[in-house]
Amino acid sequence: MQPKHPSESRTIMTDMVLPSETNPLNNLFGGELLARMDRAASIAARRHSRRITVTASVNHVAFNQSVPVGSVVTVDAAVSRAFRTSMEVYIDVWMEDRFSGERSKANEAIYTFVAVDEMGRPTEVPPLAPETGLEKERYDGALRRKQLSLVLAGKMKPDEATELKALFT
């Protein structure tokens, strides 16, 4: 399979936060943001694999800033690393101030998707070839994150997590 670049999977979804999507403090519900991130990440994973994709895990979510009603929210997702049948998708969430128009990073997340065939069986995906410095940084970190997840799940022995061990030796 030919390697693909993260830019080929990049998915940008922009929307406004409406009153029906907010909590009593008039900020976007966390669950609503998770759903938006899941949709964008799913599209990114599908663009990379050209297969049906399913969410395997939500590895990390950081709700760093509240997103108030009326804000314009942009969810920017791209595949950060492809493994045999799975893909890590890194998601940045940007908020545009409704008065000044200034954009700031509000949240981020990392999801893992698995490509499946029509019978729901995992299927191989193309490798990823990062280009920019940020893409390379996220690509390198993805292997460490995967090894940590496997160790915590008991699916890998800690001494086998070579990338992870390299951080501490």
N, C-alpha and C positions, 0 to 999 in steps of 0.2 A: 504494500500500500504506500502511496505517495504521502509524505508528511504534509501537514497543513499548518498554516500560521494562525495564531490567535485572532488576528484581525478578520479571518474568514468566518469565525464563529461569533464575532462581536454582535451583541444585541442591545439596543438602546430603546427603552420604553419610557416615555415622558407622560405624566398625567398630573392632574390637580387633586389636592386633598379636599374632599367634600365633607360637609358636616355629618353626613350619615356614616362616615368612615372614621369618626373620631371618638375618643373617650370623654369622660366628664371634664377633663382639663382642656378639651378642644385640640388634642394632639392625635395624630394618626395612630390607630390601634396597631400594636406590634404584630398581631396576627394578619392584619391587612397588608402590612409591609412584607411579612414572610411570604404571603401568597403572591405578591407582585414579584418578589425576588425569585420564587420558585418558577413562575411562568417565564421570566426572562432567561433564567439559567437553563430551563428545559429547551427553549428555542436555541440557545447557544450550543448546547450539547447535541441537539438534533442537526444543526448546521454543520457541526464538525463531523459527526458520524454518518449522517444521512440515513439514520435508522430511527426506529422508535426508541425513546429513552425513558427511563423511569428513575425517580429520585431514590437513591440508595441511602443517603444520609445528609443531614445538615450538620456539618462538621464544626462550624463556628458562626456565630452571629454576634455582632457588637451593635447595640443600640446606643450610640454615642451621643446623639442629639435628638431631642424631641422634634417632631415635624408638625408644625401648627396648621390648623385648618386654613385653606386658601393658598398654601405653599405649592409651588410647582416642584414635583419630585421626578428625578431621572434615575432610573435603575440601569446600570451599565454592566453587562455580564459578558464574559469571554472564557473559553476553555483555557485553563492555566497549565494543565498537563493531561496527557492521555496515557493510560496504562493499557493492558491487553484488551479488556472489555469495558473498563470504567474511565470516566473523565472527571477531573476536578474542575469546577467552574468557580471562578472568583468574581464576586459581585461588589461593585461600589455603588453607593446610593448618594446622590447629590440633591441638595435642597437649594431652591432659588428663593431668596427673600422676596416676599410679595411687594415690598415697598421700594427697596433699592435695586433689586434685580441681581444682587451679588450671590454667587454660587459658593456653597461650602459643602464639604463632605460630611454627611450626617451619619451614615452607617456603612457597614460592610459585612459580607458573609462569604462563606465557602461551602458549596454544596458538592456532593458527589452523585453522578448519574451513571447508570449502566445502560449500554445499548443492547437491545434485545431484538430477536427476529419475531416473525408473526406468531410463533408459538410461545413467546415469552422467554426463550432461552438466550442467555448472554451470547453476544456475537462480537467479534473483534472490531476494533476501531483504528483509524489511521493514527500514526504517531504525530506528535506536535513539534513544530520547529519554532521556538520563540525567536523574536528579532530584537525587540527593544530591551533596554536595561531592566525595566520593570517586569516585562514578560519573562526574562531570564531569571530574575530574582524569585518570582512567583513559581516558575517551573522548578527551580532547585528546591524551594521550600515544600513543594507538593509531595516529594518523596519522603521527606522527614515527617510531614503531617500524616502521610499514609502509614508509615512505619509505626508512629506513635499510636494511631488508631488500632492497628493490628496487635500491638503489644498490649494495649489496654483491654482489648477484646479477648486476649488469650490465644490469638491465632498466630502469633509470632513470639519467639523467645527474645527477651531483651538483648541477649548477646548476638542475635542475628540481625539486629537493627543497626547496620553499619553506618548509615548516614546520620542516624540519631546519635550514636556513640561518638562520632567524629566531632560533635559539638562540645563534648565534655572531656575529650582526651587531647 
